[in-house]
Amino acid sequence: MLMPKKEACVRIIDIDGTVIKHMNPSKYKEAFPLEDAVETVNEWFQNGDIIIFWTARHPSYYDCTKQQLDSMGFYYNELLMGKPYAKEIHLYDDADIEFHKVERDKGLGILIREDK
């Protein structure tokens, strides 16, 4: 694992519909990464950013989810389960914060080109 640089970004990334095709839990084993998702996330990681996957998947899917991410080739620092379903997520910090909304199953989409 690479150690993050002091100037690193912390990137908290949802999984289903953001980097992996959104599917019913019964079909998680059939899921696949969205276009350019692995390459983009890994580039951020290799540049020293901290990658945290935060998913609404139930904690009982932790092993399955970790295996998926690993087998797809994602590099990351942390996997968090049980993100609550909510209309909005608010983050309070004294650091600069950027928010990027993605359209389900379009993945990082335009964001890929904007952030590179």
C-alpha positions in Angstrom: 0.0 0.0 0.0 1.3 3.5 -0.9 1.4 6.0 1.9 -0.7 9.1 1.2 1.1 12.4 0.5 0.4 15.4 2.8 -1.3 17.2 -0.1 -3.4 14.1 -1.0 -7.1 14.2 -1.7 -9.4 12.0 0.3 -11.8 10.5 -2.2 -14.9 8.8 -0.7 -16.5 6.8 -3.5 -19.8 4.9 -3.6 -19.6 1.6 -5.3 -22.9 0.5 -7.0 -23.7 2.7 -10.0 -20.5 4.7 -9.5 -17.6 2.4 -10.2 -19.5 -1.0 -10.5 -22.7 -1.6 -12.5 -25.6 -1.2 -10.1 -27.3 -4.6 -9.6 -29.6 -6.4 -7.2 -27.7 -8.0 -4.3 -28.7 -11.4 -5.6 -26.6 -10.6 -8.7 -23.5 -9.0 -7.1 -21.4 -11.9 -8.4 -22.3 -10.8 -12.0 -21.3 -7.1 -11.4 -18.6 -5.5 -13.5 -16.7 -2.3 -13.4 -18.0 0.7 -15.2 -15.9 2.2 -18.1 -12.5 3.7 -17.0 -13.5 3.3 -13.3 -10.6 1.0 -12.3 -8.0 3.0 -14.2 -9.3 6.3 -12.8 -9.4 5.2 -9.2 -6.0 3.5 -9.4 -4.5 6.6 -10.9 -5.8 8.7 -8.0 -4.4 6.1 -5.6 -1.0 5.9 -7.3 -0.8 9.7 -7.2 -1.1 9.4 -3.4 -4.8 10.1 -2.8 -6.6 8.2 -0.1 -9.4 6.1 -1.6 -12.3 5.1 0.7 -15.1 3.1 -0.8 -18.3 3.8 1.2 -21.3 1.7 0.1 -24.9 1.2 1.2 -24.4 -2.6 0.9 -25.2 -4.4 4.1 -22.2 -5.3 6.3 -22.9 -9.0 5.6 -21.7 -8.3 2.0 -18.3 -7.1 3.2 -16.3 -10.2 2.1 -18.1 -10.4 -1.2 -17.6 -6.7 -1.9 -13.9 -6.8 -0.9 -13.4 -9.8 -3.2 -15.2 -8.0 -6.1 -13.1 -4.8 -5.7 -9.8 -6.8 -5.4 -10.6 -9.1 -8.3 -11.5 -6.1 -10.5 -8.2 -4.6 -9.7 -9.2 -1.5 -7.7 -6.6 0.0 -5.4 -8.0 1.5 -2.2 -7.2 2.2 1.4 -10.5 1.5 3.1 -13.9 -0.2 2.5 -16.8 1.0 4.6 -20.2 -0.7 4.6 -23.7 0.4 5.6 -23.9 3.9 4.2 -27.4 5.1 5.0 -29.8 5.8 2.2 -30.4 9.6 2.4 -31.6 12.5 0.3 -28.4 14.3 1.1 -25.0 13.6 2.7 -23.4 16.5 4.5 -19.7 16.6 5.3 -18.3 19.1 7.8 -14.6 19.8 7.9 -12.1 22.6 8.0 -10.5 21.4 4.7 -11.7 22.4 1.2 -14.4 20.1 0.1 -15.6 19.3 -3.5 -18.7 17.3 -4.2 -19.1 15.3 -7.4 -22.5 13.8 -8.2 -22.6 11.0 -10.7 -25.4 9.6 -12.7 -26.2 6.0 -11.8 -24.4 3.5 -14.0 -22.7 6.3 -16.0 -20.0 5.8 -13.4 -17.4 8.5 -13.0 -18.5 9.6 -16.5 -17.6 13.2 -17.3 -15.8 13.4 -14.0 -13.1 11.1 -15.3 -12.1 13.7 -18.0 -12.5 16.7 -15.6 -10.3 15.3 -12.8 -7.4 13.8 -14.7 
